[in-house]
Amino acid sequence: MGRRTVEDTATKVRRFNDWIRGELKRQKKNQTELAYYIGTDQSGLSLRMNEKRTWTLKEYFNVLEFFGKSAEDAEW
């Protein structure tokens, strides 16, 4: 198995954020609802979605739970 690079990680974060945007649209939910659910405010969520702040593992799982998904369902 090869070493992971920073680029690989950045790509996965970008895909995760894109997936979130798609799920928000598909499920007709908004960023304010998601921010509240994961325990931050709109600006905190925006920082994460724009890759200015990193997601914590707890937030990652809370996002999945918000959308009714599990890690096995991950599409990114």
C-alpha positions, 0 to 999 in steps of 0.5 A: 500500500502506498503512502498517502500524500497531502494532495490525497487528503485534500482531494478527499476533503474536497470530495466530502465537502462536495458530497455535503453540498449535494446531500443538502440539495437532495434532502432539501436541507440547509447549511444552518440546520447542518451547522446546528446539528454538528454543534457550530454556527453558519460561519464555522460550517462555512470555514470547514466547507471552504477548507479553511478549517479542518473537520474533526472526527466527531463532526465527520460522524455527526454530518453522516448522522445528519444525513442518515448515512453511515461510513460504509455509505460514503460516496466520496 
